[in-house]
Amino acid sequence: MRVRLALLGALILLLALALGAWLWRKPAADAARTPIVIGLIHALTGPLATSEQPLVAAVKLAVDEINQGGGLLGRRVELRIEDTRSLAAQTAADAARRLIDEQHAVALFGCWSSGCRQAVRPVVEERRHLLFYPMAHEGVERSPNIVYTGPTPNQQVLPAADWAMQGFGRRVYLVGTDGLFPRRANAMLRDFVQLSGGQVLGERYVPLTSTDVSAVITDLRALQPDLVLNTLNGDGNRAFFDALVAAGLTDLPLLSFTAAEPEMRAYGGGRLERHFTAWGYLQSLPGPANTAFLTRLRALNGADTQAGDPAVSAYVGVRLWAAAVRELGSDQTEAVNANVLQQSVEAPYGFAAVDAQTRRLWRPLRVAQVRPDGQLVEVWQATRHIRPAPWPAFRSAEHWNELLAGSGARP
């Protein structure tokens, strides 16, 4: 009898241990099956939708490629999208809070305007989170919680303006959307043009929601500049291009910094005879990497999908994040934030490597002319990838901070 009781006790103990082990393993197994959530903040509606939807398409492609390859850490990646509706930056900040606090996203991607980025910045910094920002931007900041995959002024605006002034003349007119990046970039350009022996003849800003560019056209007729530098965003480009055609100013040299293939095609940028833009990526780039990228992008999002440099920068941001997760074996945000600074990945334009000191990418630069169909044809290329300099080196950081403080360009 005692032997039977001892055997029964031992059996109960074994069952209890087995049950405990099963219960201990079950949460880990459940966690492995739970998707890794990332968040995307972009305008799907409103005046910026035409510009931002290609970035959404590119991020969807990056996530699809990850999942088709087996996911990360044995788990699917799930993309949650917040539509900013092209509204005030506070909308983006609220979206970031929802994605982090309610959706439990481990990384955020997105924003178009610098105003959007500046609104999201304190959210990710307070929560020690991580944002990948894909757009050309004015620099003059470094956040420990942002990776900037778009170009800084020394990688786009300044060398391209120098190229254009050498080719067309140094009497320059500046036009842009009334926002953070256009005003800050133009403050730098005013300084740069003057140091280059040129002259800024005039400067105008158009509200994002306005299509009235009549004052700009009046200026251009009166001043007759050698060159127009354009930082208009979204639907403002359509209004400007239409107005130039209507005014018979199609031969005026124009260099657009915030319009790539999607905008040029949608807004008729190819109707202007001497219209140029400057980016690291062009859809016309030769080579199997770009061909494969465009094929996959259009298979997933539709045959008519266009990809400009900002879309590729958004795609690269997801690829960099995924590379850090794989190397770490963890999706923990702070660890990924530290590790991603050591990453480089293949990109449709070649390679993308993070500069750890600036949290930005080394980038190529190409100046392209807009064809009648809106596609871009390269006319000039930098000889090598350009290291990011958030504070352009031809002046001190103190100078730039003081200049922007007095330019109306502060948030």
Kinemage of the C-alpha trace (Angstrom):
@kinemage 1
@onewidth
@group {chain A} dominant
@subgroup {mainchain}
@vectorlist {calphas} color= white
{ca met a 1} P 0.000 0.000 0.000
{ca arg a 2} L 2.809 2.374 0.911
{ca val a 3} L 4.570 1.568 -2.373
{ca arg a 4} L 1.391 2.358 -4.305
{ca leu a 5} L 0.996 5.670 -2.474
{ca ala a 6} L 4.623 6.531 -3.151
{ca leu a 7} L 4.201 5.721 -6.841
{ca leu a 8} L 1.004 7.762 -6.987
{ca gly a 9} L 2.760 10.712 -5.312
{ca ala a 10} L 5.638 10.493 -7.733
{ca leu a 11} L 3.226 10.390 -10.677
{ca ile a 12} L 1.364 13.463 -9.390
{ca leu a 13} L 4.675 15.296 -8.966
{ca leu a 14} L 5.735 14.441 -12.517
{ca leu a 15} L 2.385 15.615 -13.873
{ca ala a 16} L 2.685 18.853 -11.901
{ca leu a 17} L 6.180 19.444 -13.225
{ca ala a 18} L 5.079 18.721 -16.790
{ca leu a 19} L 2.108 21.072 -16.445
{ca gly a 20} L 4.344 23.785 -15.017
{ca ala a 21} L 6.812 23.405 -17.865
{ca trp a 22} L 3.975 23.574 -20.398
{ca leu a 23} L 2.527 26.684 -18.787
{ca trp a 24} L 5.987 28.288 -18.706
{ca arg a 25} L 6.584 27.550 -22.386
{ca lys a 26} L 3.133 28.602 -23.570
{ca pro a 27} L 3.628 32.390 -23.180
{ca ala a 28} L 6.916 32.148 -25.048
{ca ala a 29} L 5.243 30.181 -27.817
{ca asp a 30} L 2.372 32.663 -27.929
{ca ala a 31} L 4.866 35.544 -28.109
{ca ala a 32} L 6.609 33.862 -31.019
{ca arg a 33} L 3.299 33.699 -32.872
{ca thr a 34} L 2.401 37.337 -32.122
{ca pro a 35} L 3.206 39.675 -35.033
{ca ile a 36} L 5.880 42.333 -34.699
{ca val a 37} L 3.981 45.597 -35.136
{ca ile a 38} L 5.494 48.647 -36.830
{ca gly a 39} L 3.744 51.952 -37.470
{ca leu a 40} L 3.521 54.182 -40.540
{ca ile a 41} L 2.563 57.877 -40.410
{ca his a 42} L 1.637 59.404 -43.786
{ca ala a 43} L -1.070 61.366 -45.571
{ca leu a 44} L -3.406 59.102 -47.514
{ca thr a 45} L -5.785 62.015 -48.171
{ca gly a 46} L -5.482 65.779 -48.643
{ca pro a 47} L -3.016 67.921 -50.648
{ca leu a 48} L 0.003 65.763 -49.771
{ca ala a 49} L -1.586 62.414 -50.635
{ca thr a 50} L -0.174 62.261 -54.188
{ca ser a 51} L 3.331 62.723 -52.815
{ca glu a 52} L 3.019 60.431 -49.793
{ca gln a 53} L 1.149 57.448 -51.215
{ca pro a 54} L 4.252 56.169 -53.101
{ca leu a 55} L 6.085 56.031 -49.754
{ca val a 56} L 3.273 53.931 -48.299
{ca ala a 57} L 3.528 51.593 -51.291
{ca ala a 58} L 7.286 51.226 -50.809
{ca val a 59} L 6.967 50.461 -47.094
{ca lys a 60} L 4.286 47.867 -47.861
{ca leu a 61} L 6.713 46.254 -50.291
{ca ala a 62} L 9.496 46.121 -47.693
{ca val a 63} L 7.165 44.495 -45.157
{ca asp a 64} L 5.863 42.034 -47.768
{ca glu a 65} L 9.426 41.023 -48.656
{ca ile a 66} L 10.239 40.411 -44.998
{ca asn a 67} L 7.158 38.248 -44.517
{ca gln a 68} L 7.684 36.363 -47.769
{ca gly a 69} L 11.161 35.524 -46.472
{ca gly a 70} L 9.800 34.002 -43.257
{ca gly a 71} L 9.328 37.144 -41.177
{ca leu a 72} L 11.610 38.277 -38.375
{ca leu a 73} L 12.511 36.119 -35.368
{ca gly a 74} L 9.991 33.561 -36.628
{ca arg a 75} L 7.177 36.153 -36.537
{ca arg a 76} L 5.240 38.106 -39.135
{ca val a 77} L 5.703 41.862 -39.376
{ca glu a 78} L 2.395 43.710 -39.253
{ca leu a 79} L 2.100 47.262 -40.578
{ca arg a 80} L -0.342 49.669 -38.913
{ca ile a 81} L -0.993 52.873 -40.885
{ca glu a 82} L -2.160 56.235 -39.552
{ca asp a 83} L -3.517 58.790 -42.058
{ca thr a 84} L -2.434 62.338 -41.151
{ca arg a 85} L -4.911 63.668 -43.751
{ca ser a 86} L -2.302 66.343 -44.639
{ca leu a 87} L -3.422 68.222 -41.536
{ca ala a 88} L -1.538 70.093 -38.821
{ca ala a 89} L 1.514 68.452 -37.324
{ca gln a 90} L -0.377 67.753 -34.091
{ca thr a 91} L -2.322 65.100 -36.019
{ca ala a 92} L 0.955 63.273 -36.649
{ca ala a 93} L 1.982 63.535 -32.996
{ca asp a 94} L -1.344 62.039 -31.904
{ca ala a 95} L -0.901 59.258 -34.461
{ca ala a 96} L 2.571 58.471 -33.089
{ca arg a 97} L 1.207 58.222 -29.548
{ca arg a 98} L -1.547 55.841 -30.652
{ca leu a 99} L 0.869 53.623 -32.531
{ca ile a 100} L 3.270 53.398 -29.596
{ca asp a 101} L 0.888 53.342 -26.626
{ca glu a 102} L -2.129 51.479 -28.053
{ca gln a 103} L -0.823 49.490 -31.037
{ca his a 104} L 2.515 48.665 -29.348
{ca ala a 105} L 4.520 49.397 -32.489
{ca val a 106} L 8.230 48.750 -31.938
{ca ala a 107} L 9.337 51.269 -34.605
{ca leu a 108} L 7.746 54.141 -36.530
{ca phe a 109} L 8.271 55.131 -40.152
{ca gly a 110} L 7.102 58.199 -41.986
{ca cys a 111} L 6.269 61.892 -42.018
{ca trp a 112} L 6.649 64.028 -45.132
{ca ser a 113} L 7.108 67.573 -43.886
{ca ser a 114} L 9.684 68.786 -41.382
{ca gly a 115} L 6.774 70.136 -39.350
{ca cys a 116} L 5.414 66.590 -39.051
{ca arg a 117} L 8.831 65.280 -38.019
{ca gln a 118} L 9.265 68.031 -35.448
{ca ala a 119} L 5.863 67.188 -33.944
{ca val a 120} L 6.655 63.469 -33.716
{ca arg a 121} L 10.179 64.025 -32.414
{ca pro a 122} L 9.252 64.782 -28.755
{ca val a 123} L 6.883 61.798 -28.751
{ca val a 124} L 9.617 59.329 -29.712
{ca glu a 125} L 12.188 61.023 -27.493
{ca glu a 126} L 9.962 60.973 -24.394
{ca arg a 127} L 9.163 57.296 -24.976
{ca arg a 128} L 12.752 56.396 -25.988
{ca his a 129} L 11.317 55.099 -29.241
{ca leu a 130} L 12.490 55.165 -32.868
{ca leu a 131} L 11.393 57.013 -36.038
{ca phe a 132} L 12.776 56.507 -39.555
{ca tyr a 133} L 12.287 59.758 -41.507
{ca pro a 134} L 12.558 59.433 -45.322
{ca met a 135} L 12.398 62.979 -46.685
{ca ala a 136} L 14.879 65.580 -47.841
{ca his a 137} L 15.252 67.917 -44.891
{ca glu a 138} L 17.046 71.006 -43.675
{ca gly a 139} L 19.362 69.315 -41.159
{ca val a 140} L 20.355 71.534 -38.207
{ca glu a 141} L 19.256 68.880 -35.731
{ca arg a 142} L 20.257 65.477 -34.405
{ca ser a 143} L 17.764 63.418 -32.454
{ca pro a 144} L 18.907 60.268 -30.628
{ca asn a 145} L 15.588 58.671 -31.614
{ca ile a 146} L 15.424 59.454 -35.353
{ca val a 147} L 17.234 57.864 -38.289
{ca tyr a 148} L 17.133 60.271 -41.254
{ca thr a 149} L 17.223 58.357 -44.556
{ca gly a 150} L 16.555 61.362 -46.848
{ca pro a 151} L 19.211 63.873 -47.983
{ca thr a 152} L 20.570 66.828 -46.021
{ca pro a 153} L 21.211 70.166 -47.800
{ca asn a 154} L 24.843 69.282 -48.558
{ca gln a 155} L 23.591 66.081 -50.244
{ca gln a 156} L 20.928 67.723 -52.428
{ca val a 157} L 19.897 71.385 -52.286
{ca leu a 158} L 23.293 73.098 -52.132
{ca pro a 159} L 25.315 71.118 -54.734
{ca ala a 160} L 22.347 71.022 -57.125
{ca ala a 161} L 21.837 74.790 -56.795
{ca asp a 162} L 25.537 75.277 -57.521
{ca trp a 163} L 25.213 73.139 -60.660
{ca ala a 164} L 22.191 75.129 -61.836
{ca met a 165} L 23.777 78.535 -61.194
{ca gln a 166} L 26.833 77.521 -63.182
{ca gly a 167} L 24.624 76.513 -66.088
{ca phe a 168} L 21.891 79.187 -66.083
{ca gly a 169} L 23.078 82.192 -64.088
{ca arg a 170} L 23.202 83.530 -60.553
{ca arg a 171} L 20.137 85.784 -60.455
{ca val a 172} L 17.887 83.489 -58.445
{ca tyr a 173} L 14.241 83.458 -57.331
{ca leu a 174} L 13.020 81.271 -54.447
{ca val a 175} L 9.502 79.834 -54.113
{ca gly a 176} L 8.229 77.316 -51.572
{ca thr a 177} L 5.396 76.082 -49.423
{ca asp a 178} L 4.941 78.053 -46.221
{ca gly a 179} L 6.505 75.451 -43.960
{ca leu a 180} L 9.576 74.510 -41.992
{ca phe a 181} L 11.731 72.861 -44.658
{ca pro a 182} L 11.177 75.437 -47.445
{ca arg a 183} L 11.892 78.374 -45.158
{ca arg a 184} L 14.965 76.772 -43.596
{ca ala a 185} L 16.339 75.490 -46.897
{ca asn a 186} L 15.846 78.900 -48.492
{ca ala a 187} L 17.617 80.608 -45.586
{ca met a 188} L 20.613 78.403 -46.389
{ca leu a 189} L 20.223 79.010 -50.117
{ca arg a 190} L 20.170 82.806 -49.675
{ca asp a 191} L 23.481 82.571 -47.852
{ca phe a 192} L 24.900 80.103 -50.358
{ca val a 193} L 23.859 82.139 -53.403
{ca gln a 194} L 25.382 85.320 -51.991
{ca leu a 195} L 28.649 83.572 -51.088
{ca ser a 196} L 28.731 82.190 -54.639
{ca gly a 197} L 28.565 85.697 -56.089
{ca gly a 198} L 24.876 85.483 -56.924
{ca gln a 199} L 21.778 87.459 -56.011
{ca val a 200} L 18.388 86.387 -54.666
{ca leu a 201} L 15.918 88.610 -56.515
{ca gly a 202} L 12.796 87.531 -54.643
{ca glu a 203} L 11.220 84.954 -52.346
{ca arg a 204} L 7.604 83.833 -51.946
{ca tyr a 205} L 5.765 81.238 -49.847
{ca val a 206} L 2.395 79.642 -50.623
{ca pro a 207} L 0.176 78.034 -47.934
{ca leu a 208} L -0.072 74.253 -48.286
{ca thr a 209} L -3.821 74.392 -48.859
{ca ser a 210} L -3.653 77.222 -51.427
{ca thr a 211} L -3.357 77.015 -55.211
{ca asp a 212} L -2.999 80.781 -55.704
{ca val a 213} L 0.453 81.391 -57.173
{ca ser a 214} L -0.458 84.582 -59.020
{ca ala a 215} L 1.939 86.698 -56.912
{ca val a 216} L 4.787 84.353 -57.841
{ca ile a 217} L 4.003 84.660 -61.548
{ca thr a 218} L 3.850 88.468 -61.236
{ca asp a 219} L 7.298 88.424 -59.596
{ca leu a 220} L 8.776 86.207 -62.276
{ca arg a 221} L 7.519 88.412 -65.095
{ca ala a 222} L 8.871 91.544 -63.422
{ca leu a 223} L 12.205 90.209 -62.137
{ca gln a 224} L 13.106 87.843 -65.003
{ca pro a 225} L 15.462 85.652 -62.945
{ca asp a 226} L 18.035 83.353 -64.492
{ca leu a 227} L 16.854 80.466 -62.321
{ca val a 228} L 13.955 79.501 -60.034
{ca leu a 229} L 14.583 77.200 -57.045
{ca asn a 230} L 11.363 75.460 -56.006
{ca thr a 231} L 10.512 73.891 -52.631
{ca leu a 232} L 6.732 73.697 -53.094
{ca asn a 233} L 5.071 70.593 -51.651
{ca gly a 234} L 2.110 68.500 -52.740
{ca asp a 235} L -0.636 69.989 -54.888
{ca gly a 236} L 1.116 73.363 -54.854
{ca asn a 237} L 3.414 71.989 -57.553
{ca arg a 238} L 0.467 71.312 -59.850
{ca ala a 239} L -0.768 74.899 -59.435
{ca phe a 240} L 2.714 76.297 -60.074
{ca phe a 241} L 3.410 74.183 -63.159
{ca asp a 242} L -0.044 75.025 -64.581
{ca ala a 243} L 0.557 78.736 -63.954
{ca leu a 244} L 3.973 78.708 -65.647
{ca val a 245} L 2.444 77.111 -68.743
{ca ala a 246} L -0.468 79.580 -68.782
{ca ala a 247} L 1.942 82.518 -68.424
{ca gly a 248} L 4.148 81.335 -71.285
{ca leu a 249} L 7.114 80.813 -68.965
{ca thr a 250} L 7.845 77.217 -69.944
{ca asp a 251} L 11.432 78.078 -70.949
{ca leu a 252} L 12.336 79.517 -67.523
{ca pro a 253} L 15.008 77.319 -65.854
{ca leu a 254} L 13.393 75.627 -62.840
{ca leu a 255} L 15.031 73.348 -60.266
{ca ser a 256} L 12.487 71.557 -58.057
{ca phe a 257} L 13.721 70.010 -54.813
{ca thr a 258} L 10.550 68.381 -53.414
{ca ala a 259} L 9.075 66.795 -56.541
{ca ala a 260} L 10.238 63.430 -57.890
{ca glu a 261} L 8.764 61.063 -60.512
{ca pro a 262} L 5.327 60.644 -58.882
{ca glu a 263} L 4.752 64.402 -58.666
{ca met a 264} L 6.237 65.181 -62.087
{ca arg a 265} L 3.950 62.665 -63.742
{ca ala a 266} L 0.837 63.597 -61.750
{ca tyr a 267} L 1.316 67.363 -62.020
{ca gly a 268} L 2.613 67.685 -65.589
{ca gly a 269} L 6.132 68.788 -64.708
{ca gly a 270} L 7.360 67.694 -68.127
{ca arg a 271} L 5.470 70.518 -69.880
{ca leu a 272} L 8.279 72.865 -68.788
{ca glu a 273} L 11.193 72.861 -71.200
{ca arg a 274} L 14.040 73.405 -68.733
{ca his a 275} L 12.755 71.695 -65.619
{ca phe a 276} L 15.201 69.812 -63.393
{ca thr a 277} L 15.233 68.028 -60.062
{ca ala a 278} L 17.927 66.547 -57.829
{ca trp a 279} L 17.803 63.184 -56.052
{ca gly a 280} L 19.920 60.133 -55.328
{ca tyr a 281} L 17.442 57.720 -56.923
{ca leu a 282} L 15.814 57.844 -60.362
{ca gln a 283} L 13.418 55.258 -61.798
{ca ser a 284} L 15.530 55.213 -64.959
{ca leu a 285} L 18.619 53.885 -63.169
{ca pro a 286} L 20.029 50.855 -64.980
{ca gly a 287} L 20.848 47.585 -63.285
{ca pro a 288} L 19.146 44.450 -61.962
{ca ala a 289} L 18.620 45.807 -58.417
{ca asn a 290} L 16.442 48.704 -59.562
{ca thr a 291} L 14.638 46.610 -62.176
{ca ala a 292} L 13.777 43.958 -59.582
{ca phe a 293} L 12.658 46.628 -57.087
{ca leu a 294} L 10.265 48.270 -59.571
{ca thr a 295} L 8.919 44.893 -60.697
{ca arg a 296} L 8.109 43.837 -57.127
{ca leu a 297} L 6.712 47.268 -56.240
{ca arg a 298} L 4.275 47.241 -59.149
{ca ala a 299} L 3.298 43.604 -58.717
{ca leu a 300} L 2.206 44.418 -55.157
{ca asn a 301} L 0.746 47.910 -55.588
{ca gly a 302} L -0.367 48.134 -59.220
{ca ala a 303} L 1.291 48.460 -62.611
{ca asp a 304} L 1.116 52.263 -62.639
{ca thr a 305} L 2.917 52.752 -59.286
{ca gln a 306} L 5.691 55.357 -59.448
{ca ala a 307} L 8.722 55.425 -57.151
{ca gly a 308} L 10.728 58.539 -56.441
{ca asp a 309} L 13.676 59.034 -54.111
{ca pro a 310} L 11.490 59.572 -51.005
{ca ala a 311} L 9.740 56.239 -51.621
{ca val a 312} L 13.076 54.448 -51.915
{ca ser a 313} L 14.288 56.188 -48.751
{ca ala a 314} L 11.182 54.895 -46.950
{ca tyr a 315} L 11.842 51.372 -48.276
{ca val a 316} L 15.488 51.542 -47.158
{ca gly a 317} L 14.413 52.599 -43.656
{ca val a 318} L 12.438 49.384 -43.183
{ca arg a 319} L 15.307 47.327 -44.571
{ca leu a 320} L 17.765 48.934 -42.120
{ca trp a 321} L 15.422 48.301 -39.184
{ca ala a 322} L 14.965 44.653 -40.198
{ca ala a 323} L 18.737 44.157 -40.550
{ca ala a 324} L 19.239 45.419 -36.997
{ca val a 325} L 16.486 43.129 -35.637
{ca arg a 326} L 18.012 40.092 -37.347
{ca glu a 327} L 21.509 40.861 -36.097
{ca leu a 328} L 20.311 41.397 -32.533
{ca gly a 329} L 17.837 38.539 -32.462
{ca ser a 330} L 15.452 40.985 -30.787
{ca asp a 331} L 12.898 43.634 -31.748
{ca gln a 332} L 13.456 45.603 -28.516
{ca thr a 333} L 13.302 49.248 -29.600
{ca glu a 334} L 16.225 50.722 -27.671
{ca ala a 335} L 18.556 47.894 -28.650
{ca val a 336} L 17.547 48.215 -32.314
{ca asn a 337} L 18.056 51.982 -32.124
{ca ala a 338} L 21.660 51.454 -31.042
{ca asn a 339} L 22.381 48.641 -33.491
{ca val a 340} L 20.889 50.260 -36.603
{ca leu a 341} L 23.698 52.840 -36.586
{ca gln a 342} L 26.067 50.050 -37.648
{ca gln a 343} L 23.924 48.818 -40.535
{ca ser a 344} L 24.186 49.028 -44.313
{ca val a 345} L 21.885 47.423 -46.871
{ca glu a 346} L 21.577 47.118 -50.618
{ca ala a 347} L 19.305 49.717 -52.169
{ca pro a 348} L 17.836 50.251 -55.648
{ca tyr a 349} L 20.432 53.023 -56.153
{ca gly a 350} L 23.375 50.929 -54.910
{ca phe a 351} L 23.989 50.749 -51.171
{ca ala a 352} L 22.697 52.583 -48.113
{ca ala a 353} L 25.023 52.946 -45.141
{ca val a 354} L 24.250 54.775 -41.901
{ca asp a 355} L 26.704 57.399 -40.690
{ca ala a 356} L 26.624 56.735 -36.952
{ca gln a 357} L 27.802 60.211 -35.991
{ca thr a 358} L 24.925 62.009 -37.742
{ca arg a 359} L 22.282 59.203 -37.816
{ca arg a 360} L 21.922 59.849 -41.544
{ca leu a 361} L 22.899 57.996 -44.722
{ca trp a 362} L 25.765 58.457 -47.114
{ca arg a 363} L 23.926 59.248 -50.342
{ca pro a 364} L 24.478 59.628 -54.094
{ca leu a 365} L 23.253 62.731 -55.949
{ca arg a 366} L 21.980 63.052 -59.480
{ca val a 367} L 20.519 66.048 -61.284
{ca ala a 368} L 17.875 65.012 -63.800
{ca gln a 369} L 15.803 66.777 -66.439
{ca val a 370} L 12.062 66.149 -66.557
{ca arg a 371} L 10.902 64.540 -69.809
{ca pro a 372} L 7.497 65.352 -71.328
{ca asp a 373} L 6.067 62.142 -69.796
{ca gly a 374} L 7.221 63.179 -66.311
{ca gln a 375} L 10.082 60.708 -66.097
{ca leu a 376} L 13.592 61.845 -65.155
{ca val a 377} L 16.750 61.635 -67.276
{ca glu a 378} L 20.094 62.082 -65.556
{ca val a 379} L 22.202 65.035 -66.739
{ca trp a 380} L 24.778 65.195 -63.936
{ca gln a 381} L 26.015 62.898 -61.152
{ca ala a 382} L 28.221 63.431 -58.104
{ca thr a 383} L 31.423 61.424 -58.397
{ca arg a 384} L 30.900 59.583 -55.098
{ca his a 385} L 28.430 59.112 -52.245
{ca ile a 386} L 28.239 62.271 -50.134
{ca arg a 387} L 28.678 62.116 -46.385
{ca pro a 388} L 25.863 63.910 -44.526
{ca ala a 389} L 26.643 67.284 -42.937
{ca pro a 390} L 23.505 68.402 -41.065
{ca trp a 391} L 25.168 71.767 -40.441
{ca pro a 392} L 26.720 72.710 -43.837
{ca ala a 393} L 30.463 73.012 -43.387
{ca phe a 394} L 30.998 76.331 -45.170
{ca arg a 395} L 29.580 78.098 -42.095
{ca ser a 396} L 29.674 77.287 -38.383
{ca ala a 397} L 26.842 75.533 -36.564
{ca glu a 398} L 26.387 78.708 -34.520
{ca his a 399} L 25.918 80.709 -37.724
{ca trp a 400} L 23.228 78.351 -39.001
{ca asn a 401} L 21.398 78.342 -35.688
{ca glu a 402} L 21.394 82.153 -35.568
{ca leu a 403} L 20.415 82.453 -39.238
{ca leu a 404} L 17.441 80.135 -38.844
{ca ala a 405} L 16.379 81.773 -35.605
{ca gly a 406} L 16.023 85.068 -37.476
{ca ser a 407} L 14.484 83.661 -40.654
{ca gly a 408} L 10.998 82.813 -39.452
{ca ala a 409} L 11.987 79.176 -39.907
{ca arg a 410} L 11.826 78.029 -36.318
{ca pro a 411} L 8.945 75.724 -35.336
